[in-house]
Amino acid sequence: MIIVSDKNQSIELEEARRKMQADFKEAGIETQEQILELIREVKQELFQECYG
């Protein structure tokens, strides 16, 4: 949970969170473990690109 003092920013963050959830589901990623695995894969790819 992210706490913000500005109500407009809070609404924007909630909209972004909903969009991310919908995008993940559309891609077939529905669990936290799947999200973490995706992050691991991306980090590995970035590391390989940077350090070859």
DSSP file (Angstrom, degrees, kcal/mol; ACC not computed):
  #  RESIDUE AA STRUCTURE BP1 BP2  ACC     N-H-->O    O-->H-N    N-H-->O    O-->H-N    TCO  KAPPA ALPHA  PHI   PSI    X-CA   Y-CA   Z-CA
    1    1 A M              0   0    0      0, 0.0     2,-0.5     0, 0.0     0, 0.0   0.000 360.0 360.0 360.0 136.1    0.0    0.0    0.0
    2    2 A I        -     0   0    0      8,-0.1     2,-0.5     2,-0.0    11,-0.0  -0.944 360.0-153.5-110.3 126.8    1.2    3.5   -0.9
    3    3 A I        +     0   0    0     -2,-0.5     2,-0.3     2,-0.0     7,-0.0  -0.882  18.2 175.2-103.4 126.4    0.1    6.3    1.3
    4    4 A V        -     0   0    0     -2,-0.5     6,-0.1     1,-0.1    -2,-0.0  -0.947  31.2-144.6-129.0 151.2   -0.1    9.8   -0.3
    5    5 A S  S    S+     0   0    0     -2,-0.3     2,-0.6     1,-0.0    -1,-0.1   0.740  81.8  79.8 -85.9 -23.0   -1.3   13.1    1.1
    6    6 A D     >  -     0   0    0      1,-0.2     4,-2.2     2,-0.0     5,-0.2  -0.765  67.7-153.4 -90.4 119.7   -2.7   14.4   -2.2
    7    7 A K  H  > S+     0   0    0     -2,-0.6     4,-2.2     1,-0.2     5,-0.2   0.876  95.3  53.6 -60.9 -39.1   -6.1   12.9   -3.1
    8    8 A N  H  > S+     0   0    0      1,-0.2     4,-2.2     2,-0.2    -1,-0.2   0.906 109.5  47.9 -62.9 -41.3   -5.6   13.3   -6.8
    9    9 A Q  H  > S+     0   0    0      2,-0.2     4,-2.5     1,-0.2    -1,-0.2   0.887 109.2  54.3 -66.3 -37.7   -2.3   11.5   -6.7
   10   10 A S  H  X S+     0   0    0     -4,-2.2     4,-2.1     1,-0.2    -2,-0.2   0.907 108.9  48.1 -61.1 -42.6   -4.0    8.7   -4.7
   11   11 A I  H  X S+     0   0    0     -4,-2.2     4,-2.3     2,-0.2    -2,-0.2   0.910 110.8  51.2 -64.8 -42.8   -6.6    8.3   -7.4
   12   12 A E  H  X S+     0   0    0     -4,-2.2     4,-2.4     1,-0.2    -2,-0.2   0.903 110.1  49.4 -62.0 -41.9   -3.9    8.2  -10.1
   13   13 A L  H  X S+     0   0    0     -4,-2.5     4,-2.5     2,-0.2    -1,-0.2   0.895 110.4  50.5 -65.0 -39.6   -2.0    5.5   -8.2
   14   14 A E  H  X S+     0   0    0     -4,-2.1     4,-2.3     2,-0.2    -2,-0.2   0.903 110.9  48.9 -64.7 -41.0   -5.2    3.4   -7.8
   15   15 A E  H  X S+     0   0    0     -4,-2.3     4,-2.3     2,-0.2    -2,-0.2   0.909 111.8  49.1 -64.4 -41.6   -5.9    3.7  -11.5
   16   16 A A  H  X S+     0   0    0     -4,-2.4     4,-2.6     2,-0.2    -2,-0.2   0.898 110.1  51.8 -63.7 -40.7   -2.4    2.7  -12.3
   17   17 A R  H  X S+     0   0    0     -4,-2.5     4,-2.3     2,-0.2    -2,-0.2   0.921 110.7  47.6 -62.6 -44.2   -2.6   -0.3  -10.0
   18   18 A R  H  X S+     0   0    0     -4,-2.3     4,-2.3     2,-0.2    -1,-0.2   0.902 112.0  50.0 -63.6 -41.1   -5.9   -1.5  -11.6
   19   19 A K  H  X S+     0   0    0     -4,-2.3     4,-2.7     2,-0.2    -2,-0.2   0.916 110.3  49.8 -65.0 -42.4   -4.4   -1.1  -15.1
   20   20 A M  H  X S+     0   0    0     -4,-2.6     4,-2.7     2,-0.2     5,-0.2   0.922 110.4  50.5 -62.0 -43.0   -1.3   -3.1  -14.1
   21   21 A Q  H  X S+     0   0    0     -4,-2.3     4,-2.4     1,-0.2    -2,-0.2   0.923 112.3  47.0 -60.2 -44.1   -3.4   -5.8  -12.6
   22   22 A A  H  X S+     0   0    0     -4,-2.3     4,-2.5     2,-0.2    -2,-0.2   0.905 112.5  49.7 -64.7 -41.8   -5.5   -6.0  -15.8
   23   23 A D  H  X S+     0   0    0     -4,-2.7     4,-1.6     2,-0.2    -2,-0.2   0.906 111.0  49.2 -64.9 -41.8   -2.4   -6.0  -18.0
   24   24 A F  H  <>S+     0   0    0     -4,-2.7     5,-3.0     2,-0.2     4,-0.2   0.936 112.4  48.0 -61.9 -46.1   -0.8   -8.8  -16.0
   25   25 A K  H ><5S+     0   0    0     -4,-2.4     3,-1.7     1,-0.2    -2,-0.2   0.908 108.9  53.8 -61.7 -41.5   -4.0  -10.9  -16.2
   26   26 A E  H 3<5S+     0   0    0     -4,-2.5    -1,-0.2     1,-0.3    -2,-0.2   0.835 108.4  50.5 -61.2 -32.4   -4.2  -10.3  -19.9
   27   27 A A  T 3<5S-     0   0    0     -4,-1.6    -1,-0.3    -3,-0.2    -2,-0.2   0.417 124.0-106.0 -85.0   1.0   -0.6  -11.6  -20.2
   28   28 A G  T < 5S+     0   0    0     -3,-1.7     2,-0.7    -4,-0.2    -3,-0.2   0.636  80.7 130.2  85.0  14.2   -1.6  -14.7  -18.2
   29   29 A I      < +     0   0    0     -5,-3.0    -1,-0.2    -6,-0.2    -2,-0.2  -0.898  15.5 147.7-105.2 110.5    0.2  -13.6  -15.1
   30   30 A E        +     0   0    0     -2,-0.7     2,-0.3    -3,-0.1    -1,-0.1   0.591  47.0  65.7-121.3 -15.5   -2.1  -13.9  -12.1
   31   31 A T  S  > S-     0   0    0      1,-0.1     4,-1.8     0, 0.0     5,-0.1  -0.753  76.8-121.7-113.2 159.6   -0.1  -14.8   -9.0
   32   32 A Q  H  > S+     0   0    0     -2,-0.3     4,-2.6     1,-0.2     5,-0.2   0.877 114.6  56.9 -61.6 -37.5    2.5  -12.9   -7.0
   33   33 A E  H  > S+     0   0    0      1,-0.2     4,-2.3     2,-0.2    -1,-0.2   0.893 105.1  50.7 -62.4 -39.6    5.0  -15.7   -7.7
   34   34 A Q  H  > S+     0   0    0      2,-0.2     4,-2.1     1,-0.2    -1,-0.2   0.890 110.5  49.6 -64.7 -38.9    4.5  -15.3  -11.4
   35   35 A I  H  X S+     0   0    0     -4,-1.8     4,-2.3     2,-0.2    -2,-0.2   0.924 111.0  49.2 -64.9 -44.4    5.2  -11.5  -11.1
   36   36 A L  H  X S+     0   0    0     -4,-2.6     4,-2.4     1,-0.2    -2,-0.2   0.888 110.0  51.4 -63.3 -38.9    8.3  -12.2   -9.1
   37   37 A E  H  X S+     0   0    0     -4,-2.3     4,-2.5     2,-0.2    -1,-0.2   0.905 108.8  51.3 -64.1 -41.4    9.5  -14.7  -11.7
   38   38 A L  H  X S+     0   0    0     -4,-2.1     4,-2.4     2,-0.2    -2,-0.2   0.917 110.0  49.5 -60.3 -43.8    9.0  -12.1  -14.4
   39   39 A I  H  X S+     0   0    0     -4,-2.3     4,-2.7     2,-0.2    -2,-0.2   0.918 110.1  50.9 -61.9 -44.0   11.0   -9.6  -12.4
   40   40 A R  H  X S+     0   0    0     -4,-2.4     4,-2.4     1,-0.2    -2,-0.2   0.922 110.8  48.9 -59.1 -44.7   13.8  -12.2  -11.9
   41   41 A E  H  X S+     0   0    0     -4,-2.5     4,-2.4     2,-0.2    -2,-0.2   0.912 112.2  47.5 -62.8 -43.5   13.9  -12.9  -15.7
   42   42 A V  H  X S+     0   0    0     -4,-2.4     4,-2.7     2,-0.2    -1,-0.2   0.915 111.5  50.6 -65.1 -42.8   14.0   -9.2  -16.6
   43   43 A K  H  X S+     0   0    0     -4,-2.7     4,-2.5     1,-0.2    -1,-0.2   0.911 110.6  50.0 -60.7 -41.7   16.8   -8.5  -14.0
   44   44 A Q  H  X S+     0   0    0     -4,-2.4     4,-2.4     2,-0.2    -2,-0.2   0.919 111.3  48.5 -62.8 -44.3   18.8  -11.5  -15.5
   45   45 A E  H  X S+     0   0    0     -4,-2.4     4,-2.3     2,-0.2    -2,-0.2   0.913 112.0  48.8 -62.6 -43.3   18.3  -10.1  -19.0
   46   46 A L  H  X S+     0   0    0     -4,-2.7     4,-2.2     2,-0.2    -2,-0.2   0.906 110.7  51.0 -63.2 -41.3   19.4   -6.6  -18.0
   47   47 A F  H  X S+     0   0    0     -4,-2.5     4,-2.9     1,-0.2     5,-0.3   0.924 110.5  48.9 -61.4 -44.9   22.4   -8.0  -16.2
   48   48 A Q  H  X S+     0   0    0     -4,-2.4     4,-1.7     1,-0.2    -1,-0.2   0.887 111.4  49.8 -63.9 -38.8   23.4  -10.0  -19.3
   49   49 A E  H  < S+     0   0    0     -4,-2.3    -1,-0.2     2,-0.2    -2,-0.2   0.888 117.0  41.0 -65.7 -38.6   23.0   -6.9  -21.5
   50   50 A C  H  < S+     0   0    0     -4,-2.2    -2,-0.2    -5,-0.2    -1,-0.2   0.878 130.9  23.4 -77.3 -38.7   25.1   -4.8  -19.2
   51   51 A Y  H  <        0   0    0     -4,-2.9    -3,-0.2    -5,-0.2    -2,-0.2   0.349 360.0 360.0-117.4   4.3   27.9   -7.2  -18.3
   52   52 A G     <        0   0    0     -4,-1.7    -4,-0.1    -5,-0.3    -3,-0.1   0.334 360.0 360.0  59.0 360.0   27.7   -9.6  -21.3
